[in-house]
Each structure stands twice: as C-alpha cells, then as structure tokens.
C-alpha cells in the first residue's frame, strides 16, 4: 500500500539521520552531544503544528518533549520515551561503518539501530502523522526524546523527573524493549518488559604493602589478593529468587516437559541453567533469577618492578527487584569471606530494581492492537537484566513498560547479540510495523 511505503520511508530516513548524528555516550558529561538529534527532531516536527520544548542538563546534553494535548483532563496521559544517545563501538568488529547508516536490502545498519534509535524514530513518525491528520485524543500524548540513557539517565530522564516533573507528568510510559516475535508451540509471543534489575556498581579497593618486584617472596601483593577476590566473586552463588514476571514468561514459552518447572524452582534453576544447550536462554534464565556479580575492570600497580599496594576492582552488580543496595553489600561480604577485611567497598551507584504489574488498561490495549497486526500472538511479561529509563517512572509508581513491534525477518535469537554489540541493524519492515502499532495503540488507548 502507498501509505505503508510512505511510513516505511519516513521512519527509515529519520532513523538514518539519528544514527549519523553519532551521539556516542561514554559516560563523561562532555560526551553524548544529544543536541544534534534534538535539532534533527525539531526539523522533523516542523510544519506539524507541534511545539517542541528543549531541556538541557549539561552543555550539549539535551532532551526534547512535544505533545498532543487531550480534550479531557480526566483521561490518562501516555508518554512515549526513546533515547537519542548510543554506546561506543569497536570498529574492527563491524562489517559496515557503524555511523554511515547504510541501507542494504531493506536493512539499516548502524549503532543504535536496535538500542534504541529505531523506536525513538518510529514513535516520532507516529506522532508526526497523528498531528498532521488533525487527530485530537481524549487523553494527552507526550513524546520524549531523552539524553543520557546509556550512562544511567542522570542527565536525561533522571534530570527531568527530578527537576521538571510537570513536563513529564503522565499516567503510563512506554519505552524499550520488547515486541520481538518469539515462536512457540502455541504461536508467537510478544514480550512486554515489566521490570528491571537495580544497577549497583561497586568498587572494591584491595590494599597491600609496596615492595621491590625483584624480591616477591612473602610480599603483601595487592594484585595477588585481588586475583583471589575476583575468583571468589566469579564462584559466588547467591540464592535464586523466582519473580512472577519470570514465572509467567517461562510458562508462556511452552518448553519441553520438566524444563519449565526446573527454571521456575529456586532450588533447581541454577542446575537447570548449567544443563541448557541454548546459551542465550541460559544467560537470560540466570540473570532473571539471580542477583549477579560481574568483575569487569581492574586498576592497579604503578611500575613493573614495584609490588602494588592498591588495586581497584570495578564490579557490575545487578540486583533483582526486592534486593536492596544494603543486601548487595552483605552479599559481597559473604562472597569475600575471610578476605572481606582486606577490602574497602565503595558504591558509585546504588539503585533498587523496579516492577510494574502486567495487568493494566494499557497492556489490554496492546493485546487488542497486536492481535490485529500479528494474529494469534500473545503478550507475555518479561524482566530485563539491563537498565532502562523506565525505572525513574516506576520509582514514582507510574506503570512503565518496554514494547515495540518487530517483523520476523531478523531471527529473535540475534537481537540480544546486537545490544551494545557489533553489527547492529534493523529491517525497514520492523520500522513500518512499529509506526503502525504506535498509531493504532494511542488511538485505541487515548481515544
């Protein structure tokens, strides 16, 4: 259909623009430069009658809001949120230039194509088209293109919720990630993200005594102790917890007999994960049932012939909802055992996990709309092991979900590999489907 072609082209070209802007967020306040994509989005919305608002947390770290005001102040307000920043790349691992946004055989290649410029673009296209059509909803629709998600959102969603709460006041939020069709014996399932783990970064400082590297016998080498610390973290097995979202997700997959029961039993899930041949499912199952500890960076030593007296180990801890930052520190001490007295623990980030019930009028609308677009599909709950900006709204008791709609062209098993990985790409059919879904969803939900 001509309209389908126009939607696909419009979404594809906006996505390519955002990829080429290269808003790479290294975690430093001077990185990101999301102002580039804010300017591009302002140009995109020109002529629609929509007013764009800029919010700057640091120079260049800019977010954009536009809205279609509802006619009934008692009706719900829905916020569609996408981020404009992306993570750095390792050029050697890419088949194509990650910032050229090449379009090849209906596939857009580039950093952010999946995480999450595809949704930032398709949400914008849907709102653009709704505004041009003169549609006036009962409830208000807000579009938020936010900065800094890839470094924790402190300069983006966190800044807005804290300092500009009225601008993002809403009743429901949709952001990344979900909507990739997963085939099961009972048909395709569509995941809706209803919760995420709490990011708890810890810096373990291991102390020793300096000395000459030529005489290492019985020295108090902080690096040797640090190696033992890392090994203990790698071997640590905290008790599993089975959350409702995980149980519902696994039950919806219609796995082979006995596996569903094992993956939802806190006493058996670890052994079941170890026996899985499907590595993607094994990693997901482990992450969604355990608080995880990943020692990822080590700093220490000053010179090759000096015994180091200080080594810092950076540990990425992801705590299940219900596991507090204090619980995380207690787990760390348990993991370290008798080495705990040799280690000082610093906490660069301490966050609780977040959850939203799957049952809500918004999810009911999602189910109605996706049934028409993907007949026979089923909405299922999902918890993500990574972090999204949804947590800032969940912490304020605002139901927040991760969703979109993808085609079946790219196998569902490839999506987890592309998040922060090499060769990110999205097919243009998925862009069209998402725009169509956003349009139908907001019309259904906001009236």
C-alpha positions as CSV (number, residue, x, y, z in Angstrom):
1,X,0.0,0.0,0.0
2,X,1.3,3.5,-0.8
3,X,0.7,4.6,2.8
4,X,2.8,1.7,4.1
5,X,5.6,2.7,1.7
6,X,5.5,6.3,2.9
7,X,5.5,5.2,6.6
8,X,8.5,2.9,6.0
9,X,10.4,5.5,4.0
10,X,9.8,8.3,6.6
11,X,10.8,6.1,9.6
12,X,13.9,4.7,7.7
13,X,15.2,8.2,6.8
14,X,14.7,9.6,10.3
15,X,16.5,6.6,11.8
16,X,19.4,7.0,9.4
17,X,19.6,10.7,10.4
18,X,19.8,9.8,14.1
19,X,22.4,7.1,13.5
20,X,24.6,9.5,11.5
21,X,24.4,12.1,14.3
22,X,26.7,9.8,16.3
23,X,25.5,10.8,19.8
24,X,28.1,8.5,21.5
25,X,27.8,8.5,25.3
26,X,31.0,7.4,27.0
27,X,29.7,8.3,30.5
28,X,31.5,11.6,30.6
29,X,29.4,14.7,30.8
30,X,31.1,16.2,27.8
31,X,30.1,13.2,25.5
32,X,26.7,12.4,24.0
33,X,26.0,15.7,22.2
34,X,22.3,14.8,22.0
35,X,21.7,18.4,21.0
36,X,22.4,17.2,17.4
37,X,19.4,14.8,17.4
38,X,17.2,17.3,19.2
39,X,17.8,19.7,16.3
40,X,17.1,17.0,13.8
41,X,13.8,16.1,15.6
42,X,12.8,19.8,15.7
43,X,13.3,19.9,11.9
44,X,11.3,16.7,11.5
45,X,8.3,18.1,13.5
46,X,8.3,21.4,11.7
47,X,5.0,22.0,9.9
48,X,3.0,19.7,12.1
49,X,1.8,22.4,14.5
50,X,3.5,20.7,17.4
51,X,5.6,22.8,19.8
52,X,9.0,21.3,20.9
53,X,10.5,22.0,24.3
54,X,14.2,21.7,25.0
55,X,15.6,20.6,28.4
56,X,19.3,20.9,29.0
57,X,21.1,19.3,31.9
58,X,24.7,19.9,30.9
59,X,26.0,21.7,27.8
60,X,25.1,19.6,24.8
61,X,23.1,17.1,26.9
62,X,19.7,17.9,25.7
63,X,16.2,16.2,25.7
64,X,13.2,17.1,23.7
65,X,9.5,17.0,24.5
66,X,6.4,17.5,22.3
67,X,2.8,16.7,23.0
68,X,-0.7,16.4,21.6
69,X,-2.9,17.8,24.2
70,X,-6.0,15.8,25.2
71,X,-9.5,17.2,25.3
72,X,-10.5,15.5,28.6
73,X,-8.3,16.4,31.6
74,X,-9.6,13.2,33.4
75,X,-8.4,10.9,30.7
76,X,-5.0,9.2,31.0
77,X,-1.7,10.7,29.7
78,X,0.6,8.4,27.8
79,X,4.3,9.1,27.4
80,X,6.3,7.5,24.6
81,X,10.0,7.7,25.5
82,X,13.0,7.0,23.4
83,X,16.7,7.9,24.0
84,X,19.0,9.5,21.4
85,X,22.4,8.5,22.8
86,X,24.3,5.4,21.9
87,X,27.2,3.4,23.3
88,X,30.7,3.5,21.8
89,X,31.8,1.0,19.1
90,X,34.8,-1.2,18.4
91,X,35.2,-0.5,14.7
92,X,37.2,-3.7,14.0
93,X,34.1,-5.8,14.8
94,X,31.7,-4.2,12.3
95,X,31.1,-5.3,8.7
96,X,29.9,-1.8,7.9
97,X,30.6,1.8,9.1
98,X,28.5,2.0,12.3
99,X,27.7,5.6,11.7
100,X,27.1,5.6,8.0
101,X,23.5,4.3,8.4
102,X,23.8,2.2,5.2
103,X,20.6,0.9,3.8
104,X,21.2,-2.5,2.2
105,X,18.4,-4.9,1.0
106,X,15.9,-3.4,3.4
107,X,18.3,-3.4,6.4
108,X,19.5,-0.3,8.2
109,X,23.0,-0.8,9.7
110,X,24.4,1.3,12.5
111,X,25.0,1.9,16.1
112,X,21.7,2.5,17.8
113,X,19.6,0.7,15.1
114,X,18.3,-1.6,17.9
115,X,19.2,0.3,21.0
116,X,17.0,2.3,20.6
117,X,17.0,4.8,17.8
118,X,14.6,2.6,15.9
119,X,11.9,3.2,18.5
120,X,12.9,6.9,19.0
121,X,12.3,7.3,15.3
122,X,9.1,5.3,14.9
123,X,7.5,7.0,17.9
124,X,8.3,10.3,16.3
125,X,6.9,9.3,12.9
126,X,3.7,8.1,14.5
127,X,3.2,11.4,16.4
128,X,4.1,13.4,13.4
129,X,1.4,11.6,11.3
130,X,-1.2,11.9,14.1
131,X,-0.6,15.6,14.4
132,X,-0.7,16.2,10.6
133,X,-4.0,14.3,10.5
134,X,-5.6,16.7,13.0
135,X,-6.3,13.9,15.5
136,X,-7.3,15.2,18.9
137,X,-7.3,12.5,21.6
138,X,-9.3,12.3,24.8
139,X,-6.1,11.8,26.8
140,X,-2.8,13.6,26.3
141,X,0.1,12.0,24.3
142,X,3.7,13.0,25.1
143,X,6.8,12.3,23.1
144,X,10.1,12.4,24.9
145,X,13.5,12.0,23.1
146,X,15.8,11.8,26.1
147,X,19.5,12.1,26.6
148,X,22.0,10.0,28.6
149,X,20.1,6.7,28.9
150,X,23.3,4.8,28.1
151,X,25.1,6.2,31.2
152,X,22.3,5.8,33.7
153,X,19.9,8.6,32.6
154,X,21.1,11.0,35.3
155,X,21.4,13.8,32.7
156,X,18.2,12.8,30.9
157,X,15.2,11.0,32.4
158,X,16.5,11.3,35.9
159,X,17.1,15.0,35.5
160,X,13.6,15.6,34.1
161,X,11.8,13.6,36.8
162,X,13.8,15.4,39.5
163,X,13.8,18.9,38.1
164,X,11.0,19.2,35.5
165,X,8.4,16.8,36.9
166,X,5.5,18.7,35.4
167,X,6.9,18.4,31.9
168,X,6.9,14.6,32.1
169,X,3.8,14.1,34.3
170,X,1.9,11.1,33.0
171,X,-0.1,8.1,33.9
172,X,1.7,5.5,31.7
173,X,5.1,5.2,30.0
174,X,6.3,3.0,27.1
175,X,10.0,2.8,26.2
176,X,12.4,0.0,25.2
177,X,12.4,-3.1,24.9
178,X,10.1,-5.8,23.7
179,X,7.9,-6.9,20.9
180,X,10.2,-9.3,19.1
181,X,8.1,-12.2,18.0
182,X,9.3,-15.5,19.6
183,X,7.9,-18.7,18.1
184,X,6.4,-21.2,20.5
185,X,4.3,-24.3,20.0
186,X,1.2,-22.2,20.8
187,X,2.1,-19.4,18.4
188,X,4.2,-16.2,18.6
189,X,4.7,-14.5,21.9
190,X,5.4,-10.8,22.2
191,X,7.4,-9.7,25.3
192,X,6.4,-6.7,27.3
193,X,9.1,-5.5,29.7
194,X,7.5,-5.0,33.1
195,X,10.6,-4.7,35.3
196,X,14.3,-4.5,35.6
197,X,17.1,-5.1,38.0
198,X,18.8,-2.5,40.1
199,X,22.2,-1.2,39.0
200,X,24.6,-1.4,41.9
201,X,28.2,-0.6,40.8
202,X,30.8,-1.4,43.4
203,X,34.5,-0.6,43.5
204,X,36.5,-3.0,45.7
205,X,39.7,-1.5,46.9
206,X,42.3,-4.1,47.8
207,X,45.2,-3.0,50.0
208,X,48.7,-4.4,50.2
209,X,52.3,-3.3,51.1
210,X,54.7,-1.9,48.4
211,X,58.0,-3.5,47.8
212,X,60.6,-4.3,45.2
213,X,59.5,-6.6,42.4
214,X,62.8,-8.4,42.4
215,X,62.0,-9.8,45.9
216,X,58.4,-11.1,45.8
217,X,58.7,-13.9,48.4
218,X,56.0,-13.4,51.1
219,X,55.2,-9.9,50.0
220,X,51.8,-8.4,50.6
221,X,50.9,-8.0,46.9
222,X,47.6,-6.3,46.5
223,X,47.3,-7.7,42.9
224,X,47.6,-11.3,44.2
225,X,44.9,-10.7,46.8
226,X,42.8,-9.0,44.1
227,X,43.0,-12.1,41.9
228,X,41.6,-14.2,44.8
229,X,38.8,-11.6,45.2
230,X,37.9,-11.8,41.6
231,X,37.8,-15.6,41.7
232,X,35.5,-15.6,44.7
233,X,33.1,-13.2,43.0
234,X,33.1,-15.4,39.9
235,X,32.3,-18.5,42.0
236,X,29.7,-16.8,44.3
237,X,26.2,-18.2,44.0
238,X,23.6,-16.1,45.8
239,X,20.2,-17.8,46.4
240,X,17.8,-17.8,43.4
241,X,14.6,-15.8,43.5
242,X,11.6,-16.5,41.2
243,X,9.6,-13.4,40.4
244,X,6.1,-13.5,38.9
245,X,7.3,-11.9,35.7
246,X,9.9,-14.7,35.2
247,X,7.4,-17.4,36.0
248,X,4.9,-16.0,33.6
249,X,7.5,-15.6,30.8
250,X,8.8,-19.2,31.1
251,X,5.3,-20.7,31.3
252,X,4.5,-18.9,28.0
253,X,7.4,-20.4,26.1
254,X,5.9,-23.9,26.2
255,X,9.3,-25.6,26.7
256,X,10.0,-29.3,26.8
257,X,8.5,-31.3,29.7
258,X,10.1,-30.6,33.0
259,X,12.2,-27.6,31.9
260,X,9.5,-25.0,32.8
261,X,9.3,-26.5,36.3
262,X,13.1,-26.5,36.8
263,X,13.5,-23.0,35.5
264,X,10.9,-21.7,38.0
265,X,12.1,-23.6,41.0
266,X,14.6,-21.6,43.1
267,X,16.2,-24.8,44.3
268,X,16.7,-26.2,40.8
269,X,17.1,-23.3,38.5
270,X,20.9,-23.0,38.7
271,X,21.5,-26.6,37.8
272,X,18.9,-26.3,35.0
273,X,20.7,-23.3,33.6
274,X,24.0,-25.2,33.7
275,X,22.5,-28.0,31.6
276,X,20.9,-25.8,28.9
277,X,22.4,-26.1,25.4
278,X,20.7,-22.8,24.5
279,X,23.3,-20.3,25.7
280,X,21.0,-17.3,25.1
281,X,18.2,-18.8,27.3
282,X,20.7,-19.9,29.9
283,X,22.1,-16.4,30.3
284,X,18.7,-14.9,30.4
285,X,17.5,-17.5,33.0
286,X,20.4,-17.0,35.2
287,X,20.2,-13.2,35.1
288,X,16.5,-13.1,35.7
289,X,16.6,-15.4,38.7
290,X,19.8,-14.3,40.5
291,X,21.5,-11.1,41.6
292,X,24.6,-11.1,39.5
293,X,28.2,-10.0,40.2
294,X,30.5,-9.3,37.2
295,X,34.0,-8.1,37.9
296,X,34.8,-6.2,34.7
297,X,37.6,-3.7,35.3
298,X,40.8,-3.8,37.3
299,X,43.1,-0.9,38.0
300,X,46.4,-1.3,40.0
301,X,50.1,-1.1,40.1
302,X,52.4,1.8,39.2
303,X,55.5,0.2,37.7
304,X,56.6,-3.2,36.6
305,X,59.2,-3.5,39.3
306,X,57.1,-2.3,42.2
307,X,54.9,-4.6,44.3
308,X,51.4,-2.9,44.1
309,X,49.9,-1.7,47.4
310,X,46.5,-0.8,45.9
311,X,44.2,-2.5,43.3
312,X,40.7,-1.4,42.4
313,X,38.2,-3.9,41.0
314,X,35.1,-2.5,39.3
315,X,32.1,-4.8,39.8
316,X,28.8,-4.6,37.9
317,X,26.2,-5.8,40.3
318,X,22.6,-6.2,39.0
319,X,20.2,-6.8,41.9
320,X,16.8,-8.4,41.5
321,X,13.7,-6.3,42.5
322,X,13.4,-6.7,46.2
323,X,17.1,-6.9,46.8
324,X,18.3,-3.6,48.3
325,X,21.7,-2.0,48.0
326,X,22.3,-3.0,51.6
327,X,21.6,-6.6,50.7
328,X,24.1,-6.2,47.8
329,X,26.9,-5.2,50.2
330,X,26.0,-8.1,52.6
331,X,26.3,-10.5,49.6
332,X,29.6,-9.1,48.7
333,X,31.0,-9.6,52.2
334,X,29.6,-13.2,52.1
335,X,31.3,-13.8,48.8
336,X,34.6,-12.4,50.0
337,X,34.6,-14.5,53.2
338,X,37.9,-14.0,55.2
339,X,39.2,-11.6,52.5
340,X,36.5,-9.1,53.4
341,X,38.7,-7.4,56.0
342,X,41.3,-6.7,53.2
343,X,38.8,-4.9,51.0
344,X,37.2,-1.5,51.2
345,X,33.8,-1.2,49.3
346,X,32.8,1.9,47.5
347,X,29.4,2.4,45.9
348,X,29.4,4.6,42.8
349,X,25.8,3.6,42.0
350,X,23.1,2.1,44.3
351,X,19.7,1.5,42.9
352,X,16.7,-0.6,43.6
353,X,15.1,-2.7,40.9
354,X,11.7,-1.8,39.6
355,X,8.5,-3.6,38.7
356,X,5.1,-2.8,37.1
357,X,2.2,-5.2,37.0
358,X,1.4,-6.6,33.6
359,X,-2.3,-6.2,34.2
360,X,-3.4,-2.7,33.2
361,X,-5.7,-0.9,30.7
362,X,-2.6,0.0,28.6
363,X,-1.5,-3.6,28.2
364,X,-5.1,-4.6,27.4
365,X,-4.8,-2.1,24.5
366,X,-1.5,-3.6,23.4
367,X,-3.1,-7.0,23.3
368,X,-6.0,-5.8,21.2
369,X,-3.8,-3.9,18.7
370,X,-1.2,-6.7,18.3
371,X,-3.8,-9.3,17.8
372,X,-4.8,-7.4,14.7
373,X,-1.3,-6.9,13.5
374,X,0.1,-10.3,14.5
375,X,-2.9,-12.7,14.6
376,X,-2.6,-15.4,17.1
377,X,0.2,-13.7,19.1
378,X,0.2,-13.4,22.9
379,X,1.5,-10.7,25.2
380,X,3.8,-12.1,27.9
381,X,5.7,-10.4,30.8
382,X,9.4,-10.0,30.8
383,X,12.0,-8.7,33.1
384,X,15.2,-7.2,31.5
385,X,18.6,-7.8,33.1
386,X,19.8,-4.4,31.7
387,X,18.6,-1.0,32.7
388,X,16.2,1.5,31.0
389,X,14.9,4.9,31.8
390,X,11.6,3.3,32.8
391,X,12.9,2.8,36.3
392,X,12.7,6.6,37.0
393,X,8.9,6.5,36.4
394,X,8.4,3.1,38.2
395,X,10.1,4.5,41.2
396,X,7.3,7.2,41.2
397,X,4.7,4.4,40.9
398,X,3.9,5.2,37.3
399,X,3.2,2.0,35.3
400,X,6.0,1.8,32.7
401,X,6.6,-0.8,30.0
402,X,9.0,-1.8,27.3
403,X,7.4,-2.6,24.0
404,X,7.5,-2.2,20.2
405,X,6.7,-4.5,17.3
406,X,9.2,-6.2,15.0
407,X,8.9,-8.3,11.9
408,X,10.3,-11.9,11.7
409,X,13.0,-11.1,9.2
410,X,15.8,-10.9,11.8
411,X,15.7,-14.0,14.0
412,X,14.8,-13.3,17.6
413,X,18.0,-15.1,18.7
414,X,20.1,-12.3,17.1
415,X,18.6,-9.4,19.0
416,X,20.4,-10.0,22.3
417,X,23.7,-10.1,20.4
418,X,23.2,-6.7,18.9
419,X,22.6,-4.7,22.1
420,X,25.9,-3.0,22.7
421,X,27.4,-5.5,20.3
422,X,28.7,-5.5,16.7
423,X,26.7,-5.1,13.5
424,X,23.5,-3.5,15.0
425,X,20.8,-3.4,12.3
426,X,17.1,-3.3,11.9
427,X,14.9,-4.2,8.9
428,X,12.6,-1.5,7.5
429,X,9.6,-3.7,7.7
430,X,10.0,-3.6,11.5
431,X,10.1,0.2,11.4
432,X,6.8,0.2,9.4
433,X,5.2,-2.2,11.8
434,X,6.2,-0.2,14.9
435,X,4.8,3.1,13.4
436,X,1.6,1.3,12.6
437,X,1.4,-0.2,16.1
438,X,2.1,3.1,17.8
439,X,-0.6,4.8,15.7
440,X,-3.2,2.1,16.5
441,X,-2.2,1.8,20.1
442,X,-2.5,5.5,21.0
443,X,-5.8,5.8,19.1
444,X,-7.2,2.8,21.0
445,X,-5.9,3.8,24.4
446,X,-6.3,7.6,24.4
447,X,-9.5,7.6,22.3
